[in-house]
């Protein structure tokens, strides 16, 4: 499932379990981004303290061959990871991270990040193309994501690739008065 963009560089592919150190490094870089407070529920301070076993389990649970999640990375020349997106599988009849019931089998896109020097190059779309191809290929009925109400740039991108607001709003418990919006893409 490798995808090539801009003349063959970077390559978008699923991660492998043994790449947990690179998973950690890219996640920590994403949490240092100036917009991290709008994009991620986790802080750099919390993530950097996690033990190696956390990152090993995270990579194993979303790498090639895992069925409950798949993390995709964009790998540039020389092996540097420059972007990522992960799809979590949510099963009908369960409850999601925010306490809402999951009504049908769906994917939940999380952890979207592209290093600043690669933004605006089509890389985010390539990551989403790979993520959606995987989601539809395993039979998910729809894919959703949650985006902060003030993250206009992300909302514009999600609309551009076909996601639409569902009308579901998720209040942020640790930030009174702030909320996130659910965007969805139905399987065609």
N, C-alpha and C positions, 0 to 999 in steps of 0.2 A: 504494500500500500504506500510505497514511497511516491511523493509528489515533488516534481521539480518546478521551481519558479525562477524568474529572472535569469534565464540562461543556465540553469542547472544549479544555482546556489541561492539559498539553502535548500536542503532536503527536509521534507516534513515526514515524520515517521513516528510509530509508537515507541515509547521508552522500553528498556529492558530492565529486569529486576536488579541486575548487577550494577546499574548506572545510578544507584541511590545517591552517591556523592554529588553527581551533576544535578539530580533532582533537588537536592538540598541547596546547592549553590544558586540555581536559578530562582528557587522560591525566595531565598533570602534577598536576592537582588530585586525581585518584584516588590518585596515588602519595604524596600528602601526608596522606592519610586515616590516622587512628590504627591502623586494621586492615590497612593496605597490606602489611605484612610477612607477613600470613596469606593475603592475596588475590592478590598479584602476585609474579612471579618477578623483576621488574625493580625497580630502586630509582629514586627521584627524582633522585639525584645522577647516575646513568648517563643517564637519559632527558633531563634538561635540557641535557646536553652534545651531544646528537645534532644534526647539521646540518639545515637546512631541507629538504635533499634527502631525508633519511630520512622526514620527515613527509609530504612530497609523494608519495613512492612508497607510503607506508603508506595514505594516503587514496585514491590512484588504484587500489591493489590491493584495496581493500575497499569502494569506493564503488559508486554505481549503475552497472550494466553490467558490473562485474567478476564473473567466474565462480568464482574460487577462494576468495573470502571476501566477506562482507557485514557492514558495521558499521551498526548502527542507533543512532540518537540520539533522545532525547526533548527536544524544543525547546519551551521555555516562551514565554509572551507576551514580546515584545520581542526574541526570537531567542536567548535564553540557553539553552545546552545544559545540561540538568540530569541526564542519565543516558545510559548507553550499554551495549550488548552487541554482541559480534562473533561470527559463526560462520565458522570456517575449514573448508574442505572438505578432507577426508583421503581419498585414493584407496586402494583396495585394492591390496595388494602393495608399499606404501611403508612407511617407518619413521617413527614419530611423533617429536616433540621429545624424548621421554624414552628413545628407543631401542627402543620396543616395535613389533612388526610391526602394521600396519593390515590387518585381515583382510577388511573390507568397506567400501564407500563410505559414509562417515559425516561428520557435522558435529561440530565441536569448539567449544563455546562458551567464549570467553575474554573478558577485559577487562570483566567485568560491574561497573558502578559507577553508583550513584545518589547525588547530592549529599545530605548529611545532612538538610537541610530538606525533602526530597521523599521520604524513606524512610517506609514504612508507608502510602503513599497509593495503592498499586496500580500504581505506575509500573514497578516491576521486572517484574511480571507482564505488563504491556503490552509491554515490551521483549522478553520471552521469547515472547509470542504472535507478535509480528512476526518474530522470528528463526526460530521453528519453522515458521511459515507459509512463509517463504522456503526453509528447508531441505527441507521435504516437497515444496514446489513444484518443486524442481530434482531430485527423485528420490533424496534421501539415504535410506539404509535405517535409520539410527538417528542420534541425536545424543548426544554425551557431553560431560562437563565434568570437570575435576579440581578438587578442593576440599581445602584443608588440613584435616588431622584435627582440629585445634582450632577450626576456624571453624564452630561449632555453629549460629549464626544463618543462615549461608548454606546449610548442610546442611538445616536445617528448611525453608527456602524451596524449595530444589530438590526436596525430597520433596513439598511441597505442590503443586507444578506437575507432578508425575508422574515425576520422575527417581528411580531406585532405585540403591543401591550395586551395582556389578558384582562386587565381590570383588577387583578389581585395586587394588594399593597401589603407589604410586610413591615410592620413597625420595628425600628431598631431599639431594643430594650436598653442598651447601654448608651444610647444617644436620644434622649427624649425629644420629640418633635421632628425627628428625622425618620425617613422610611425608604424602603427599596421597592421597586416595581418588578413584577414578573412579566417577562416577554416570552412568547411561545412561537414555535414553528411546527405546524402540523405536517405529518407525512403525506406526501402527494399520492 
